[in-house]
Amino acid sequence: MPKTTTSLQTPLREQLDRLASYEPSASPILSLYLDLRADQHGRRTHADAFIRRVVADRGAKLTGDARKSFDAAVQRIRAYIESEVPASVTGLAIFASTEPDGFFETVQLDAPIEQHALFAGSVPHLYPLAKVNDQYPRYAALVLDTNSARLFVFGLGRVESREEVTNAKTRRGAMGGWSQKRYQRHVENVHLHHMKEVVSVLDRVVREEGIEHVVIACDEVARPMLMEQLPKHLAEKVIDTLALDVNAPEHEVLTETLDALRQHDGVTDAERVQAMFDEWAAGGLGVAGPEATLDALAKQQVEELLIAARPEELKTPAPGSNSEEDRVDLAGQYVALAQQNSARIRFIEDSNLLAEVGGVGALLRFRIQPS
């Protein structure tokens, strides 16, 4: 019978939407990203050292009330890290206004932040957080054999929910006196019942959780039985089938299935970029390059933003303003506008795919015809 365990959390997409909705502030907003994975000694001293260094560097450039406000925001950040962040957290984002009693938002992650960073601007800088959301999407992983199954919903490097289906094992010795054919029919019926129950649970979870991708892990005996029972709408969501023991540890299931998902994403990245280029060339629902993409974002046309996975690969629209700081600011601008568009953001890992158009393009919901 099925067993269910669920862990609820605020979806990161909702947090990104809320952060992107803040109006520009006259006082700087600090966006701090920390990689909190422990070193070989189980310590986070590298994060502490980064905070000390950047605080000293930025603080030295401020005077008067600006310095006092900055110091107060940093103290608030430090107090939060010391008292509110458990050892299990591997990635942390903090958004702190430097205004007195200004907003203070945090995002604790089981998924890692790639590197420490501190940004100061008029709005929260969301590019690294949106990238984590894209790199660790929600998906279902089904691990099964002919009498048991475990179904996980993974998101942001953690288990969001899990279900188990267990049915009676079939043993030849328990069937004394049965003919071989009769016993074989019994075994087939037991296995068929199990697969139908597993598919029923999978169908419900996919529907209720809004799952778009499913990874299956099973042995050669169970695979054809399962695939025969999958309805078309579920079979179309299966992106890969792996060979993985039904009793594999949870962390191994996550690692193996996430790797399969990322390999699939590498293929679909290329397909989406090509679709964008085709639409752009035909004057259809696609734009490419910084100016056209920013214009489409400003007009709320964008369905899916395609952006380089590293800000240094971006080119700015204005000549002579292509410094590292300019590109980082532009990356944050793209992401904030895309969130305000309720657009899908796809980070393209292969630097060659968008190189000729400055690292960015978009697929559109509609095109505005010139008057």
C-alpha positions as CSV (number, residue, x, y, z in Angstrom):
1,M,0.0,0.0,0.0
2,P,1.2,3.6,-0.6
3,K,2.8,5.6,2.1
4,T,3.4,9.3,1.9
5,T,5.8,11.8,3.5
6,T,5.7,15.5,2.6
7,S,7.9,18.5,3.5
8,L,6.4,21.8,2.6
9,Q,8.4,25.0,1.7
10,T,7.8,28.3,-0.1
11,P,8.6,27.7,-3.8
12,L,11.7,29.6,-4.8
13,R,9.8,31.0,-7.8
14,E,7.4,32.8,-5.5
15,Q,10.3,34.3,-3.5
16,L,12.0,35.5,-6.7
17,D,8.7,37.0,-7.9
18,R,8.3,38.9,-4.6
19,L,12.0,40.1,-4.6
20,A,11.6,41.3,-8.2
21,S,8.6,43.3,-7.3
22,Y,10.4,45.7,-5.0
23,E,10.5,49.3,-6.3
24,P,14.0,50.8,-6.7
25,S,15.4,52.2,-3.5
26,A,17.3,55.5,-3.0
27,S,19.4,53.6,-0.3
28,P,21.5,50.7,-1.4
29,I,20.1,47.1,-1.1
30,L,22.7,44.5,-0.2
31,S,22.4,41.1,-2.0
32,L,24.7,38.6,-0.3
33,Y,25.3,35.1,-1.6
34,L,27.2,32.6,0.4
35,D,28.4,29.1,-0.4
36,L,28.0,27.4,3.0
37,R,29.4,24.0,2.2
38,A,31.7,23.1,5.0
39,D,35.4,22.4,4.4
40,Q,37.2,19.2,5.3
41,H,37.1,20.1,9.0
42,G,33.3,20.8,8.9
43,R,33.8,24.6,9.2
44,R,32.5,27.6,7.2
45,T,35.5,29.8,7.8
46,H,35.8,30.6,4.1
47,A,32.4,32.4,4.3
48,D,33.3,34.3,7.4
49,A,36.6,35.4,5.7
50,F,34.7,36.6,2.6
51,I,32.2,38.7,4.7
52,R,35.1,40.3,6.6
53,R,36.9,41.2,3.4
54,V,34.0,42.6,1.4
55,V,32.7,44.5,4.4
56,A,36.1,46.1,4.9
57,D,36.4,46.9,1.2
58,R,33.0,48.5,0.7
59,G,32.9,50.1,4.1
60,A,36.1,52.0,3.4
61,K,34.5,53.8,0.5
62,L,31.6,55.1,2.7
63,T,31.4,58.0,5.1
64,G,28.8,59.6,7.4
65,D,25.2,58.3,7.4
66,A,25.9,56.0,4.5
67,R,28.6,54.2,6.5
68,K,26.3,53.9,9.6
69,S,23.5,52.5,7.5
70,F,25.8,50.0,5.8
71,D,27.3,48.9,9.1
72,A,23.8,48.4,10.6
73,A,22.7,46.2,7.7
74,V,25.9,44.2,8.0
75,Q,25.4,43.7,11.7
76,R,21.9,42.5,11.0
77,I,23.2,40.0,8.4
78,R,25.9,38.7,10.8
79,A,23.4,38.2,13.6
80,Y,21.1,36.3,11.3
81,I,23.8,34.0,10.1
82,E,25.0,33.3,13.6
83,S,21.6,32.5,15.1
84,E,19.3,31.4,12.3
85,V,21.2,29.3,9.8
86,P,21.5,25.6,10.6
87,A,24.5,23.5,9.7
88,S,22.5,21.6,7.0
89,V,22.2,24.8,4.8
90,T,24.6,24.7,1.9
91,G,23.6,27.9,0.1
92,L,22.3,31.2,1.5
93,A,21.0,34.4,-0.1
94,I,20.3,37.5,2.0
95,F,18.7,40.7,0.8
96,A,19.0,43.6,3.2
97,S,18.0,47.2,2.8
98,T,20.4,49.8,4.3
99,E,17.4,52.0,5.2
100,P,16.6,52.0,9.0
101,D,14.1,49.2,9.6
102,G,14.2,48.4,5.9
103,F,13.3,45.0,4.4
104,F,15.3,41.9,5.2
105,E,14.7,38.7,3.2
106,T,16.6,35.4,3.3
107,V,16.6,32.2,1.3
108,Q,18.1,29.1,2.8
109,L,19.0,26.4,0.3
110,D,20.1,22.7,0.4
111,A,21.4,23.4,-3.2
112,P,24.8,25.1,-3.3
113,I,25.6,28.7,-4.3
114,E,28.5,28.5,-6.8
115,Q,30.5,31.3,-5.2
116,H,30.4,34.0,-2.6
117,A,29.3,37.4,-3.9
118,L,28.0,40.7,-2.5
119,F,26.1,43.2,-4.7
120,A,24.8,46.6,-3.8
121,G,22.2,48.3,-5.9
122,S,18.8,50.0,-6.0
123,V,17.0,46.6,-6.3
124,P,17.8,43.0,-5.2
125,H,20.3,41.3,-7.5
126,L,18.6,38.0,-8.4
127,Y,20.8,36.4,-11.2
128,P,22.5,33.9,-8.9
129,L,19.3,32.9,-7.2
130,A,17.4,32.5,-10.5
131,K,20.3,30.3,-11.7
132,V,19.9,28.0,-8.8
133,N,16.2,27.7,-9.5
134,D,17.0,26.7,-13.1
135,Q,19.8,24.3,-12.2
136,Y,17.8,22.4,-9.5
137,P,14.3,22.2,-10.9
138,R,11.4,20.2,-9.5
139,Y,11.0,16.7,-11.0
140,A,9.8,13.2,-10.0
141,A,12.1,10.2,-9.7
142,L,10.6,6.8,-9.6
143,V,12.7,3.9,-8.4
144,L,11.0,0.4,-8.6
145,D,11.2,-3.3,-9.1
146,T,8.4,-5.8,-9.5
147,N,7.0,-5.6,-5.9
148,S,8.1,-2.3,-4.5
149,A,8.6,1.4,-5.6
150,R,9.7,4.7,-4.2
151,L,8.6,7.9,-5.7
152,F,10.4,11.2,-4.9
153,V,9.7,14.7,-5.8
154,F,13.0,16.6,-5.8
155,G,13.5,20.3,-5.9
156,L,16.4,22.6,-5.1
157,G,18.6,19.6,-4.1
158,R,16.2,18.3,-1.5
159,V,13.3,15.8,-1.2
160,E,10.0,17.7,-1.2
161,S,7.9,14.6,-0.9
162,R,8.1,10.8,-1.1
163,E,5.8,7.9,-1.5
164,E,6.2,4.2,-1.3
165,V,4.3,1.3,-2.8
166,T,4.9,-2.2,-1.5
167,N,3.2,-5.4,-2.6
168,A,3.6,-9.0,-1.7
169,K,6.6,-10.8,-3.1
170,T,6.0,-14.0,-5.1
171,R,8.0,-17.0,-4.0
172,R,7.8,-20.4,-5.8
173,G,8.2,-22.3,-2.6
174,A,5.0,-20.8,-1.1
175,M,2.9,-22.1,-3.9
176,G,3.2,-25.9,-3.2
177,G,1.3,-28.1,-5.6
178,W,0.6,-25.4,-8.2
179,S,1.3,-26.1,-11.8
180,Q,4.0,-24.0,-13.5
181,K,1.6,-22.3,-15.8
182,R,-0.9,-21.6,-13.1
183,Y,1.9,-20.2,-10.9
184,Q,3.2,-18.1,-13.8
185,R,-0.2,-16.5,-14.3
186,H,-0.4,-15.7,-10.6
187,V,3.0,-14.0,-10.7
188,E,2.1,-12.0,-13.8
189,N,-1.2,-10.9,-12.1
190,V,0.7,-9.8,-9.0
191,H,3.2,-7.9,-11.0
192,L,0.5,-6.3,-13.2
193,H,-1.4,-5.2,-10.1
194,H,1.8,-3.7,-8.7
195,M,2.6,-1.7,-11.8
196,K,-1.0,-0.4,-12.1
197,E,-0.8,0.8,-8.5
198,V,2.6,2.5,-9.1
199,V,1.3,4.2,-12.2
200,S,-1.8,5.4,-10.4
201,V,0.4,7.0,-7.6
202,L,2.7,8.5,-10.2
203,D,-0.2,9.9,-12.2
204,R,-1.7,11.5,-9.1
205,V,1.6,13.0,-7.9
206,V,2.5,14.4,-11.3
207,R,-1.0,16.0,-11.6
208,E,-1.1,17.4,-8.1
209,E,2.5,18.7,-8.0
210,G,2.5,20.0,-11.6
211,I,5.5,17.9,-12.5
212,E,6.9,18.2,-16.1
213,H,9.8,15.7,-16.0
214,V,10.1,12.2,-14.7
215,V,13.2,10.0,-14.3
216,I,12.7,6.3,-13.9
217,A,15.2,3.9,-12.3
218,C,14.5,0.1,-12.5
219,D,15.9,-3.2,-13.6
220,E,15.4,-4.9,-17.0
221,V,12.5,-7.0,-15.7
222,A,10.4,-4.2,-14.3
223,R,11.1,-1.7,-17.2
224,P,8.9,-3.2,-19.9
225,M,6.1,-4.0,-17.4
226,L,6.0,-0.4,-16.3
227,M,6.3,1.2,-19.7
228,E,3.4,-0.9,-21.0
229,Q,1.1,0.5,-18.2
230,L,2.2,4.2,-18.6
231,P,-0.5,6.3,-20.3
232,K,0.7,8.6,-23.1
233,H,0.6,11.8,-21.0
234,L,2.9,10.2,-18.4
235,A,5.2,8.5,-20.9
236,E,5.8,11.8,-22.6
237,K,7.2,13.2,-19.4
238,V,9.8,10.5,-18.9
239,I,13.2,11.9,-20.0
240,D,15.4,8.9,-19.1
241,T,15.4,5.4,-17.6
242,L,18.3,4.4,-15.4
243,A,19.6,1.2,-13.9
244,L,19.5,1.8,-10.2
245,D,18.9,-0.6,-7.3
246,V,15.5,-0.2,-5.8
247,N,17.1,0.2,-2.3
248,A,19.7,2.8,-3.4
249,P,20.2,5.5,-0.8
250,E,18.2,8.7,-1.2
251,H,21.3,10.8,-1.9
252,E,22.4,8.4,-4.6
253,V,18.9,8.6,-6.2
254,L,19.1,12.4,-6.2
255,T,22.6,12.5,-7.7
256,E,22.0,10.0,-10.5
257,T,18.6,11.4,-11.5
258,L,19.7,15.0,-11.4
259,D,22.6,14.2,-13.6
260,A,20.2,12.6,-16.1
261,L,18.0,15.7,-15.9
262,R,20.9,18.0,-16.7
263,Q,22.0,15.9,-19.6
264,H,18.5,16.2,-21.0
265,D,18.6,19.9,-20.3
266,G,21.8,20.3,-22.3
267,V,20.0,18.9,-25.4
268,T,16.8,21.0,-24.8
269,D,19.0,24.1,-24.3
270,A,20.3,23.7,-27.8
271,E,16.8,23.1,-29.2
272,R,15.3,26.2,-27.5
273,V,18.2,28.4,-28.7
274,Q,17.7,27.1,-32.2
275,A,13.9,27.7,-32.0
276,M,14.7,31.3,-30.9
277,F,17.1,31.8,-33.9
278,D,14.5,30.3,-36.3
279,E,11.7,32.6,-35.0
280,W,14.0,35.6,-35.0
281,A,15.2,35.0,-38.6
282,A,11.6,34.6,-39.8
283,G,10.4,37.7,-38.0
284,G,8.3,35.6,-35.7
285,L,8.2,35.0,-32.0
286,G,11.9,35.4,-31.2
287,V,14.4,38.1,-30.5
288,A,18.1,38.0,-30.1
289,G,20.8,40.4,-28.6
290,P,20.8,42.8,-25.7
291,E,18.8,45.7,-27.2
292,A,16.0,43.6,-28.7
293,T,15.7,41.4,-25.6
294,L,15.6,44.3,-23.2
295,D,12.9,46.0,-25.3
296,A,10.8,42.8,-25.4
297,L,11.1,42.5,-21.6
298,A,10.1,46.1,-21.1
299,K,7.0,45.4,-23.3
300,Q,6.0,42.2,-21.3
301,Q,6.4,40.1,-24.5
302,V,8.8,37.5,-23.2
303,E,7.7,33.9,-22.7
304,E,11.2,32.4,-22.1
305,L,14.4,34.3,-21.5
306,L,17.5,32.5,-22.8
307,I,20.6,33.8,-21.1
308,A,24.2,32.8,-20.7
309,A,25.0,30.9,-17.5
310,R,27.9,33.2,-16.8
311,P,27.6,37.0,-16.7
312,E,31.0,37.5,-18.3
313,E,29.6,36.1,-21.5
314,L,27.1,38.9,-21.8
315,K,27.6,42.0,-23.9
316,T,26.0,45.3,-22.9
317,P,23.8,47.2,-25.4
318,A,25.7,50.5,-24.9
319,P,29.1,50.9,-26.6
320,G,32.0,51.4,-24.2
321,S,30.2,50.1,-21.1
322,N,31.2,46.4,-21.1
323,S,33.1,46.2,-17.8
324,E,32.6,43.3,-15.5
325,E,30.5,45.4,-13.2
326,D,28.3,46.5,-16.2
327,R,27.8,42.9,-17.3
328,V,26.9,41.8,-13.8
329,D,24.4,44.7,-13.4
330,L,22.9,43.8,-16.8
331,A,22.5,40.1,-15.8
332,G,20.5,41.2,-12.8
333,Q,18.4,43.5,-14.9
334,Y,17.5,40.7,-17.3
335,V,16.5,38.4,-14.5
336,A,14.4,41.0,-12.6
337,L,12.5,42.0,-15.8
338,A,11.9,38.3,-16.7
339,Q,10.5,37.6,-13.2
340,Q,8.2,40.6,-13.7
341,N,7.1,39.1,-17.1
342,S,6.4,35.8,-15.3
343,A,8.7,34.4,-17.9
344,R,10.6,31.1,-17.8
345,I,14.4,31.8,-17.4
346,R,16.7,29.2,-19.0
347,F,20.4,29.6,-18.3
348,I,22.4,28.3,-21.2
349,E,25.5,26.5,-20.1
350,D,27.2,26.1,-23.5
351,S,28.8,29.4,-24.1
352,N,28.9,28.9,-27.9
353,L,25.1,28.8,-28.3
354,L,24.5,32.5,-27.6
355,A,27.9,33.9,-28.3
356,E,27.1,35.6,-31.6
357,V,24.1,37.5,-30.1
358,G,25.8,38.8,-26.9
359,G,24.7,36.0,-24.6
360,V,20.9,36.6,-24.6
361,G,17.7,36.2,-26.5
362,A,14.1,35.3,-25.9
363,L,11.1,33.5,-27.2
364,L,8.0,35.7,-27.2
365,R,4.3,35.3,-26.3
366,F,3.3,37.8,-29.0
367,R,4.9,40.2,-31.4
368,I,3.9,43.9,-31.7
369,Q,3.3,44.8,-35.3
370,P,4.8,48.1,-36.3
371,S,2.1,50.8,-36.9
